[in-house]
């Protein structure tokens, strides 16, 4: 019998990686907790209040860490508790897969490095078709916190920086979950390339807003809202991931002004702090 619990945070997009396999993300404090317990027996059991979680992703993730030999003689029970809404572009699947890897590794592969932990989750995401690029950019911010600028094709971080802690993310979760056609993001690949170059140089908010205008125009969100948010004091505003959530980074005193911009739309708002916290795991 062994038991471990991992805590991993969510993230928002600064630059969407679909067009060029190059992305940038920022950690936020919404978190996922995964508890993994092994006992004599066989099979993987998942316990979660969230019914929309991909059990395929979870099973694949476990298989990336625990060998077939170990799986044949251990019953694995996974309990997930997530504050991150799934399917809105807030990196819930990266946070979940990373947390599961971390907890499984604590028990079965204690020598796993940070990069091995990240890659196990990324590979599981690709193989279970949860992500097109494997979302290495998302996984990095969920795992390390702060700003992460990555080359997803090379599975490499090219720039990393802690984020200012006096900022908040105001995240709008629209009632309508419709997303546009992701293939169309490639039409503006040169624009995403410019945004990524800015992020790589630490010019995050402009990168985020360019990304916001480009993704909103392609993914059927209202790009005018991005402009309005900037006008009202947002540092950066963008569709997060492939949407449909819209994330705004602003100073704490602008929270009410940001909420007001969203008040005309149908949906809910989540306020989160920025996270510079690395993922944690401990045995129970």
Number of C-alpha atoms within 10 A of each C-alpha: 9 14 19 21 23 24 25 32 34 33 34 31 31 33 36 32 31 23 21 19 21 27 31 33 33 30 33 25 22 23 22 26 22 29 24 29 23 22 13 11 12 15 12 18 16 14 13 14 10 12 8 10 17 15 14 14 24 23 19 19 26 24 18 19 24 19 12 11 8 15 18 13 14 19 18 24 18 25 17 21 17 21 13 22 18 15 18 22 24 30 28 27 28 33 31 32 28 31 33 33 30 34 30 32 23 22 19 15 16 11 9 15 11 12 11 16 24 25 19 21 32 27 21 26 25 16 16 18 14 17 18 14 21 26 31 33 33 34 31 31 34 38 27 23 28 24 30 30 30 29 20 22 14 10 19 15 18 12 15 21 14 16 17 13 12 11 19 23 27 25 25 25 23 19 12 10 13 13 16 18 11 14 11 14 23 15 12 15 18 12 17 27 21 15 27 29 19 18 26 21 11 17 13 24 21 17 27 32 25 24 29 32 20 23 28 25 16 21 21 14 23 15 18 11 18 24 17 15 24 17 10 14 17 24 18 24 31 34 35 29 29 24 25 25 27 29 31 29 27 23 16 14 12 16 19 10 14 23 18 12 14 21 13 8 12 11 14 14 17 14 18 16 17 27 27 23 18 16 20 16 19 14 14 10
